[in-house]
Amino acid sequence: MNTQTIRRVRLAQLIKDHYDGSQARFVEVTGENQGEVSALLRDKSFGEKKARKIELKCKLPHGWLDLPIETSSAADRVQLTPAETIPAGRWMEITGVAQGKPDGLLNIKPCPPGEDDWSIYSFSLDPGAYSLRIRGDSLRPRLKHAEYLIAEPNNTAMPGDDVIVKRADGQELIKELLWIRDDEIYLGSINNGCPPLTLQQAEVDYIHRISAIVTRSSPLLRRDSKEAVKM
């Protein structure tokens, strides 16, 4: 069994044992992209950088995903319990609707009548976390129409994270954060529709990390009264 196969088996084991077998819950807690996680479990190249990143997010020992399968029982008991990896969740209202454009620009508006009674179950530890419903298909393949995202204003985005960026001129964008160096922020397109964008830090009002993308059929969604959501 080669290293990449071991990583796939170990990731599947991790999701099964500590996230109730739910990719959606794993994605919600770690902020990984659900499509990429599914691909990693199938046939996508599972490299060293990605393996170490998942271990760090899950509070696993360095190299845990590479341990031979026959030694897994001892390794599973090291620094990993459900209480450590799965925070208590809460229902939160859908904050608004985000209409994407091919160039990555976002038009965020309050939820219209008929869409303002949906709520989403979030495991985010950020008390300022908010959720948006995606409208339109210009952000495919990363984000599809009627999917939802959860953004965290108070958690620092890392290179490789999808982010919502608000420029000082008021424009909002959804991008992949590639790197921040000195006074420059380098952003990539999430739909391959436009070239990378470099901004000066002085041009940016905020960067909010996208911690989860939730599909329209997810059990983490429900339609309910606002009174129930605020409990």
N, C-alpha and C positions, 0 to 999 in steps of 0.2 A: 504494500500500500504506500503510494508516494505521499509527499508532504501536502500537496493540494487536496488530495482525497481525504487525508486525515483531518485537515481543517474543515472540510465540508461536514464530515461525520461529527466532529466535535461541536461545530456550530449548531447542527441539528439537535445534538444532545443537550446543549446549553439551552436552546429555545424550549425543548420538551420538558426539561427538568426544572427550569427556573422562571419560565414565562408561560406556563400552562399550555405549552405547545402552540402558542399563538404568535405568529410573525408580527401581527399588528401590535401586540403588546410589546414585543421586543423593539420594534421600530419606534413606538411611542416613548419608551424609556431611554433608548440610546440615541435617538435622533438620526439613525441610519435611514437611507432611502429604501422603501419597501421593494421596489422593483429590483434594486441592486442586490438586496438580501436574497430574494427569490432566485436571482440569477447565480449568486454565489453558491447556493445550495444545489444548483443544477450543474452548470458547466462553465460559468464565468471564471476567468483566471483569478485565483485567490492568492494574491501576493503577500509578501512580507509586511509591507506598509499597512495594508488593510487589516491583516491579522493582528498586528500590534495595536492598531487604533481601536479595534473592537475589544481587545483585552483591557485596554486602558479605560474605556467607557464602562465596561462591566465590572471593573475592580478585580480583574483576574491577574494572577501572577504572569510576569513576562514569559512568553513562550508556551502558555497553557494550551493554546489551540494546536500547537505542534507536537504535544506529547503523544507518544504511541498509545493506541486505543487500549491496549492491555493494561496500561498503568493508570487509566482514567479514574478508577474508583478512589484512589488516594488523593489524586489531584483535585477532584471535585470538592473535597472537604476543605480546601485551602482558600481562605478569604472569600468565600462565596456562600451566602444564604439568601433565600428569597427576600428576607427582610432588608438585606443590604442592597439588593439590586432592583427591587420593585417598590417604589414609594407608594404611599396611600394616594389614590386618585380622587378626582372630584368631577362633577358635571359642571360645565361652563357654557355660557351662551355663545352662539356664533356672533362675533362682533360686527362683521360686515361682509360685503361682497367685493371681490377683487377681479376686475376685468383686465386681463392681460393683453398686451400688444406684442407684435412680432419682434420689436426692438427691445423687449424686456421691460418696457414701461408699464406701470400699474395705475389703474384708476380705482381707488378704494372708496366705497360709499357705504352708508348704513344699510342694513338688510331691509329690503322692501317688505310691505305687508305680505304675509303668506310664507315668508322665509325667515321671519324673526322669532319663530317658536321652536327652532331646532336647537339642540344642545349636543355637546361632544364630551366624551369622558376623557379626561386628560390626566396623565401621570407626571406632568411637569412640576418641578419644585419651584419654579419662578412664580411668585405671587402676581406678577404683572403679565403673565402669559395671556395671549389672546388668539382667537381663531378667525379664519376667513374662509368663505366659500369661493371657489374659483369659477369664473364664468368665461366661456369661450374656449377655443382650442389652440390659441396662438402660443401657449406655453408647453404644448406637447413636444416630446414624449414625457417630460418630467412631471408635468401637472396637466391633468385632463379636466374637461368641463364637469362641474358638479362634484369635484373632489374638494377636500378641505385641508387646510394647513394650520399648524399651531406654531406661533412665533413667540420667542422669548426675548424681551427687551433687556433683561438683567443678567443673561448668561453670555459670556464672551464667545463670539463666533471664531472658529478655527479654520485654517485653510482646508478647502474641500467641502465646507458647509454651504448649503443654500441659504441665502439671506435676503431680507427686505432692506433696501437702502433708501433712505430719504436724503435727497440733496438739499443743499442750503437754499436753492431756488424753489423748493417745494415739490419737485418731481420725485416720484417714488418708483423704484425699480425692483425687480426680482432677479437675482444673479447668483452665480457661484463665486464665493470668495476664494480667490487663488492665492494671494499673499498680501501682506502689509509690510512695507519696508520704508523706514524713515518717515517721510511725509506722504508717501504714495500708497494708494489702495488699488490693487489690480483685480478686476472682476471679469468673470467669464460668462458666456451666454449659457442658459439652461436648455435652449431649444436649437442651438447651432444656427440661429437666424441672424446673428450679427457678430462682428468681431469683438474680441476682448476690449474692455474699457478701463482706462487708467484715470483715477481721480486723485486730486490732492485732498489730504485730510481736511483742509479748511473748507473744501467744497461739500463736505458730508455732514449732515445734521445727526444722523444715527444709522447704526447697522443692527438689525434685529435677526438673531439666529432662528432659522426654521428648524424646529426640533422634531416635527412629525408631519407626514402626509397621510391622510386618512381617506380611503376609498368610499364611494357613495353607498356601498353595500355593507360597510363595516358595522359590527355590533357595538362599536364605540359611539354610534350616532343614535339619537332618538328624537322623536317629535313629542314635545311635552309643553305643559304650561310653564310660563315664566316663574310662577310661584314654586313649582316643583324643582326647577333648575337652581333656584337660589337657596335651597335648603342646605 
